[in-house]
């Protein structure tokens, strides 16, 4: 039998995985459960792991797998990498994340689906120019997007792996020309190189920070970087 906090954490992790495909960070878990320190989260995760509700995936940052939910022996819907190859997760099992859904979503099989432009590849390693092929589109549950205009890009490279973003993932981007410190953004460098990185503002400088220690943080003057959008979610295909 789980304690209230163990139950709350398990459900939060499960819903976050269902919505984004990425385990929540310890800071996100701490905030969601209104705890004062990360040590409490460590204890809760250990307790859930010992009881067989979750599993930590080795050698991967922020990697938790939900094995079952309370009062059920049925495995959760969260897929394991290599287990099978799903299509996009149906909208019915994606909890709404706040805000209005994107305007005029297409109706597919009775569910609210938005078809986003899939522009091409964006580097999560060495920057490359974003391909802008408006003929390619990807269908996304509208509840995942919220308000605003969105587009999708395919990730190439491994520099964001510790943020749970892998080579080949499809990232969902909300168009924006500004972002807060610490947000993951699409940044256009010198009007020709597009890259996916975490934004850090330091005085009059802009730092584009990788989530992989093998890559250096790149620092630019404010006139060299233009924000083109903020990361709001991703889709992953399992082979």
N, C-alpha and C positions, 0 to 999 in steps of 0.2 A: 504494500500500500504506500502511495506517495504522499509526502507532505504537500501542503498548499503551494509552497514556493517551488518544490520540485515539479509539481504539475504545471504551474504557470510557466516555468522555464521550458519544459518539454513542448508545450503547445506553442510558445513563442518561436522556438527553433523550428518546429514543424511548419508553422505558417510562413516563416521567413523563407525556408527552403522551397516551399510550394510556390511562393510568389516570385522569388528572384533566382533560385537555383544556387544561392550562396549562403553559407552559414553566417549568422550574425556575429559581429565582433563582440569581444568581452565588454567593451564600453556600451554597445547597444543592448546587450543582455542586462548589464548592470542598471542602465537607465530604465529599461522596460520593467524590471522587477523592483525598482526603487530601492536598490541596495547601495550601501555607502562605499563598498570596496569590491575589487575584482576577486579577492580571496573567497568571498561568499559564492561567487559564480563557479570558481574552481571546485569548491566542495559539492555544490549541487550537481555539476557535470559528473564528478566522480561517483556520486551516489546513483545517478541515473544510469551510468555505465555499468556499475556493479549489479544493478537490478535488471539489466538487459534491455533497457529502453533506447539507449543510444550507443553509438560506437564512434570512437575517435579514429580518423583515417591517418595513418602514419605518413610522415614526410610531406604533409601538406598543411599550410596555414589556414586557420579558420575552417577546418574540415570536420564536420560532425555529420553523422548519418543517423536518422531516426529509424529504429528497427520496428517499433510498435508503439501504439498509443495506449493510454490507460484503459483498463477493462476490455482489452482486445488483444488477440494474438495474431491479428492480421497485420502484415508488414505495411508500413506507410507507403504512400504513392511516390516517395522520393526515390528516383532511380539511382543506381550505382553506376559509375563510369564503367563501361564495358558490359553491363548486364543486359541491356536491350536497346533498341533504337526507337524511341517514341517520336510521334509527331508533336506539334506544339501542344502544351498542356491545355485541356479544355477550360474555357472561361469559368465553368461552374465550380471548379476547385481552386480558383485563384481568388483569395479574399480581396475586397476593394481596399485600396491604400489611401483613400481620402481624396477630396476634390471631385470635380465633375469629370465624367468620362470624356474622351475626345469627341468632338462634334461629328455628327453624321457617320457613325461607324457602320460598316457593311454588316448585313445579317447573314450569318453562315450557320446552317443547321440549327436555327433557333437560338443562337448565342450571339452576343455582341462581339464582333471581330472588327478590328481596324487593319486595313492594308497599308503598310508603311513602305515608302521608297527605300530600297536596299541599294545604297550608293556604291558599295564595293568594299575594298579592304582598307583598314586603317592600321597603322603600325602600333604595336605595343612593345616595340623594341626600337630599332632605328626608324626614324620618321620616314614615311613615304607619302606621296601625293594621294589624296583620297580620290578614288574612282567615282565618277558621277554618272552612272548609267541609270537614268530614271525609268527604264523599261522593266527593271527587276523590282519585285515587291515581296514582302513577307507579311503573313497574317499574324496578328498579335491580339490577345484578349484585351478589350478596351479598358477593363478595370485595372490592368497593370499600368496604364499610361497616365491616367489623370488628365488634368487640363493642359492645354497648350498644343503646339505643333511639334511633331516628332518625326524622326527618321531612324534608319537602322544602318549599321556598318558591321562588317566582318572583321574580327580581330586577327592580326597576323603578328606573331611573336610572343615572347614569354615574359616581358618586363613587368606585367601586372599580376603575376600568378599569386602573390601573397595577398592580393585583394580579391582572390577567387575568380579572376578573369583569365581564361585559358586560350591558347592558340586555337582558332577555329570557332570560338564563341561568336554569337551575333549580339552586339550590344545595342540597346535601345536608348536613343538620345533625344532629350527635349531641347528644342532650339532655344538658345539664350546667348546673349552677348556679354554676360557677366556671371560670376560664380563666387561663392564664399570660400574662404580659406579651408583647404582640406577636401573639397569636393573633387570628384574625378570628372574631367572635362575633355572635350575634343578641342584641341588648341591648334590654330593655324599659325605656323612660324614663317615669317617673312613672306606671307601671302602665297606660299607654294608648298610647304610641308605640313601635313596634318598628322597629329599623333594623339594618342589617348594616354593621359597622365593625371596625377593628382596635382592640383593647383596649390601653390604656396606663394603668398604675397609677402615680400620682405622689403619694406620701405618703398623705394621707387623701382624695385626689381621684381620680376616674376620668375619663380622657380617651377619647373615641371619635373615632378618627382616620380620615379618609378617605384613599383612595389616588388622589387627584386634586387637584392644586394649586389648582383652582378652588373647592374647598370648605374651610372652616375646621374645625379641630379643635374639638370641643365638650367642655367640661369640666363635670363634675357632682360633687356630693357623693355619698358611697357609699350613702346612703339613697334616692337618686333613680334608681339604675340596678340592674336585676336581670338577670343573665345567664340566657338561656334555651337556649343551645346553642352549640356550636363547629362551625365549617365543617370538613367532611372531604372534600368533593369537589363537582363540579358536572357537569351535563349541558348540552350545547349543541346547538341545532338550526340547521342550515345551510340557508338559503333560496337 
